[in-house]
Amino acid sequence: MAGLRRKARILALQTLFEVDLAKHDPERALDYLLEDATVASEGSDFARQLVKGVLEHRPQIDDLIHEAAPTWPLEQMRASTRTFCAWRSMRFYSTPAYR
């Protein structure tokens, strides 16, 4: 189970990075990554849940990032930094994986 969730988290993080950097559709981006991944349906469902959770809570996550780095505008952060901060902030919003 842990290996499956780890793979799902990696896929979710890759998807969020692609969405942030290239502005691709999240579902299509994840579907594309899942084509090459060896993840059971439970893992793909978990990855979808993570991506959806981050995107649904993006305004709140952006507020948390802004509070932590008030002199560093989000627009000036690298996509990888924004994605990582959003990912880490997600632990406040859902999934038992973070508890």
Secondary structure by P-SEA (a helix, b strand, c coil): caaaaaaaaaaaaaaaaaaaaccccaaaaaaaaaaaccccaaaaaaaaaaaaaaaaaaaaaaaaaaaaccccccccccaaaaaaaaaaacccccccccc
